[in-house]
Amino acid sequence: PEARGQGLGRMLLDASKRRVDRLHLRSFAADARARRFYAQAGFRAVATGDGADNDENLPDIHYVWRKEAAA
């Protein structure tokens, strides 16, 4: 918790984005902070789950980020 808000997550995510054309991830639906972070980072929700496919059995959201084509 003490590392939150210092830009570390953004740095790691940006490094990953430079290496690939697409990223997939999941977040728990109840985690508003994560949902906001991923939306601001350009991820789009593509599916929701009821928790049957994760160990915690909590509703989740599947996100995808795609590199934009150069103009």
N, C-alpha and C positions, 0 to 999 in steps of 0.2 A: 504493500500500500504506500509506503513512503517514496517509492520510485514513480508513482503516478503523476502525470502532468509534466514530466520533464522531457518528453519528446522521444524517449527510447523506443516505444512501440512504433511510432511513426518512422523512425530511422530504420528499424528492422523491416517494416513493411515496404518502405521505399526501396531498400536494397533488394528485396525479393522481387518487386515489380520490375526492376531493371534487368533481371535475369530471364524472365518468362513473358509470354504474351497473354497468359490467363492464370488466375489464381482462384481456387475454391476454398471456402471455409464455412464453418458452422458456428453459430452462437446461440446461446439459450435465449428464448423469446423474452424472458423476464429480465435480461441484462440490458437495461436501457442505455447504460454508458457504452457498452460494447457496440450496440446497434448504432448509436450515434457516431462513434469512432469509425466504424466500417462504412457507413453512409458518407461521411465526410471524406473518406479515403477513396471514394468512387466505386465502392462495391454496390451491387444491386441484388436485392432479395429475389431468388428464383423459385424457391419452394419453402414450404413449412412442414414441420413434422410434429407428431403428437408425443414424441419421446420414446416410442417403441424401438428406435434404432440407436439409442445412446444408453450408456451405462447408468446414467442418473434418472432415466425415464422422465425427463422434463421436456416440454415442448421446445423445439429449436427451429432455427431459420438457416437455410442454405443460401450463401451469398456467392456471387461470382464477380470478379473484376477482369476486364479485358483491356488490353493496351489499345489505345485509339490509333487508327491508321494515320500515318503522316499525310498531311495535305499537300 
